[in-house]
Amino acid sequence: MLENFITNLAEWLLGISGGSILWVSFYAGLFVAVMTSLGAMVAIFAKNIPERGVDFSLSFAAGVMIVASFTSLILPAIYSTGSFAPAGIGIALGVLLVFLIDRIIPHEHMVKGYEGPSDLKNKLRKAWLLVFALVIHNLPEGLAIGTSLIYNLEVGLVTAIAIGIQDFPEGTVVSLPLAVIQKKRLQPILIGILSGLAEMAMVIVGAVFFTAFEWSLPYGLGLAGGAMLYVTVKEMIPEIYKREENDILVTLGFFVGFYVMLFLDSMLG
């Protein structure tokens, strides 16, 4: 049933896009941007973030990203070439890229605290440091959707749906702390929407680039997979386990996300 839905969705999107995969990437990017924005709007109604809700949401996202890194990106890169080399090079480049961004762009995590150039630590507001952390996290997700759409439309749509689902709580997670810090509602919501638009832009950039340079797609799939793995293993998992609270809930959230993504991907055979 779900497989038929994905197939029909792909055909419908291609129909309204005039057969252009780039327009499909626009709609997929718009979907994840809207989901992030809707999550950000929760800040209008809520006054605080239950720690359990934050932990579950982040661990759910980590489960989705771990599976998507392999099933939608790394394994397709290997299968499409029959060789590990392009995927392996791409993974290394993705890890290196996010590592450099992580070191160059100042940002702040809710638990781990500040990361980035030490001389900028006291020059930027905490709100902007949190925003930069979200952008660093969202860029690999957008790239993953864009590259997987070019590889296979249905695989890309499954990736977009799964990432869109976990973008809703992520939008809430970024907007509510900003609302608490700034004692405002509108600006944090606008920042959450902006982060969704940044992710949408990466979807389109990835689709455009790998359409123009199709030969490099296996490397791009590996790059997006490596970038997502780095963000998940280096940023998200330590963040959600460092509090040493709600361990069972965190682990449950991870496996719920893991199963959701694996189930969606398995529908494509």
Secondary structure, DSSP 8 states (H G I E B T S, - for coil): -HHHHHHHHHHHHHHHTTT-HHHHHHHHHHHHHHHHHHHHGGGGT-SS--HHHHHHHHHHHHHHHHHHIIIIIIHHHHHHHT-SHHHHHHHHHHHHHHHHHHHHS-EEETTTEEES-GGGTTTS-HHHHHHHHHHHHHHHHHHHHHHHHHH-HHHHHHHHHHHHHHHHHHHHHHHHHHHHHHT-SHHHHHHHHHHHHHHHHHHHHHHHHHHHTGGGHHHHHHHHHHHHHHIIIIIIHHHHHTT--SHHHHHHHHHHHHHHHHHHHHTT-
